[in-house]
Amino acid sequence: MSPGKDTTAASPPPGCPMHQAQDPTPKPKPPPACPMHRKDDGDSLNPDNNIPNLAQSPFADQEIPLPTDRVISSIPRAKTEEESNWEYPSPQQFYNALRRKGWETPEGAIETMVDIHNWMNEEAWAEVMKWEKEHSGTCCDPKLLRFQGRPSELSPKARIMGFFGAPKPFDRHDWIVDRCGKEVRYIIDYYGGEDDVVNDVPVFHLDVRPALDSVESTMDRLKFGVREAFARLKGESQGSTSKTA
């Protein structure tokens, strides 16, 4: 997908555990919004990701022990003296966040939910990098500075599309990218699609684009939009020519 296409339809890669044979039990879906970005009154938030500091200890009534290991992402982290990447929450932390919000989820499904959560963030960063590639001449090493979940706030684009009957996203993130000293905000809308029945996996659509916070980002959006329109017209023209040949 080129950066000009705002929407990405994707399903987890073949190596994902969801492609492995499992019992015919209901498949877990992500909660209505990422629970990691919600806090209870009195909770302190990490200013870099707006996530409460969650303990790794299990609940007293928890029946299945969950891993406490945290996976290192491929997303480079800014504001660090040494080269480092962002870490994803452990299955135990993810489960704790769900329980704190009253979202009861089968303990056996948590690890798969974390896989989905992590995979979607990797896909989002890949889309961000497609946009950032246009600025590789001035910055070849963009990094994620901070991010925030805003599930209850529709982005302007999602709101406008909703007026025309489009479905609402189930979650929204705002990511601030450090483009070699310049802060660039990206908006990511997460949509649920129809499950891939053949491969037995869920499908999601990620709408990733720079926010219209600056002339530069606005020009990027316009440039990619025009590029995509020309590519679409060229494809239709070639298709029409092949039919008449």
N, C-alpha and C positions, 0 to 999 in steps of 0.2 A: 504494500500500500504506500502510495506517495504521501508526503506531508500535506498535500492539498486536500486529501480526503479526511474529513473530520471524524468519520465514524469507522471503527474497526470492529468487524465481526470475528470472533475468535472462540476456539474451544481449546481446552488444555492439550498440550503435546502428548504424543504417544507414550512417553516415559512417565507421565503423570500417573499416580496410583489409581486415579479414577478409571483408567483404561483397563485395569486388571479385573479379572473375574471376581465378583462379589456375590454375596447372598442377595436375593430379590427383596431387599428392604428399601423403604423410602429413601431417596437420595437427598443428602443435606443440601440446602441452599444457603447462600450468605444471608445474614439477618437483614432487616429492612435498611439498616445503615451500619457502617462499621462500628462495632461496639467499643473499639479501642479509643475512639475520639470523643466519647461521652464521659462525663464525670458526675459524681454525686456532690452535693453541697459539702463544702469543707475539704474536698480533694485538691491537692496541689497538682498543677499541670507543668509538664516539661514545655518551656516556651518554644522549643524547636519543632515539636510535633503535636502539641496540644493534647497529649495523652497523659492520663494519671499514671503515677508510679505504682505498678501492680506487683504484688508479691507473687512468689512462685509456690507458695504453700497451698496444698489441696484443701477443699472444703471438708468439713467433718463427715458429711454424709456422702462424699464422693466414693463411688464404687470401683472405678477404673483408674489406675495410676496413669497420669499423662506425662509425656516428656517435658522436661524443663530446658532442654537445649534450645538455643536460639540460632536460627539460620542467618548467615551473613548474605545480604543481597548483593546484586551487581551494581547497585546505585551508589556512586561516590558521594561522600559526605563533606560538606564544606565546614568551615570553622573548626578545623582540627589541625594540630601541629604536624601530625604524621598522616600519611595516606591511609584512609580507612573508608569503609562502606557502612551504610545503614544496616541495622539488625532488625529482623522481624521478631514479633513476639513469639514466645514459645506456645505450644498447645495449652499448657497449664495456664499461662497468662491470658490467652484468648478465652479459655473456658471461664476463668475468674471474671473477666469483663462481661461475658454473657450472663453469668449468674448474678452479678451485681445489678444488672439492668432488668432482671426478671425474665430474660429470654431463655426459657428452658430448652435445652438441646441435648439429645442423646450423647452421652460421653463418648461413645464409640465413633461418633461422626466428627468429633472435633478436629482430629488430625487431617481429615479430608478437607474440612472447612478452612483450616490454616493453609493447606496446599493451594486452595483456590484463591484465598486472600493474597498470598505471596505471589502467585503466578500473575494475578491481575495487576499487581504493582509493577512487576517486571515488564509486562506488556505496556503499561502506561509510560514507563521510563523509555522504552524503545521508541514509542511514538514521540515523546519529547525530543529525543535525540535526532529524529528525522527533521524536526523543525530547527534544532540547534545546528545541524549540519550546514545550514545556509549561512551561518556566521562563523564557520570554521576558520575563515581567513583572519579574524580578529580574536577568536577564542577557540582553542582546540580541546579544552578540558573543562567543560561546564560541569557543575556539581549541584546536588540538591542541598539547598541551604536550610529550608524548613517547609513544613506543610501543615495543613489544617483540614479536618473533615467538616463539611458544612451541609449535612444531609437535609436539613429543614429549609435551606435557602436555595431556591431555583436560580440557576444562572440565567442571565438575560436571554441567551439563545434558547435554553430549554423552555423558558416562559413563553417566548414568541412561538416556538414550534408547537407548544401545547395549545395555543389559540387555534391552530389548524388541525387539531385532533391527534397530534403525536403523543405517544406515551411519555410519562414523566420518568426521569431517572430515579433509580432506587438509592443512589448515593452521589455525592459530589465531593471532590477534593480540590483544594487550591494548593498548588506546589510553587514555591519560590525557588527559582534556579539562579545560582551564582554564575553569571556569564563573565568570568574573569574580572570580578569587581562590580559588575552591573547586575542588579536584581531584576529578574524577569518573572512575572507571575503567569502560571499556566492554570487553566481550568480543565478539570477532568470530570465529565459526566458519565456515570456508569448505568447502563441499561441491561435489563435481562432480555434474552431472546428465547426463541423456541428451542427446546432441547434437541440435540442431535440424536435422533432415535437410533440411527444406524450404528453410531459409535458409542451410544449410551453415555453421553456426557452433556453437561449444561453448556449453553452458549451465551456469551456476553458481548455487548457492544460498548466500546470505549470511545467517547468523543473527546479528543485531546486537542487543545489549541491554546495559543497565547492569548491572554486577556487583552482587551483593547485599552490598555493603560498608557500607551505611548504611541507616538507617530510611527516608530519603528515596528512595533507589533502590529499596528493597523495595516501598515504597508505589507508586512509578511502575510497577513490574512488575505489581503486583496490580491497579492501576487500569486499565492497558491491557489486561490479561487479561480483566477483567470487561467492559470496553468491547467487546472483540472478540467475546466470547461472546454478548453481547446483539445485536451486529450480525449474527452468524451466525444466531441464532435468529430475528431479524426477517426476514432474507433467506429462510430456510426457510419461515417463516410466510407471507410474501408469495407465494412460489412455490406453496405448497399452495393458497392462496386462488385464484390465477389458474387452477390446474388444475381446481378445482371450479366455477369461474364459468361 
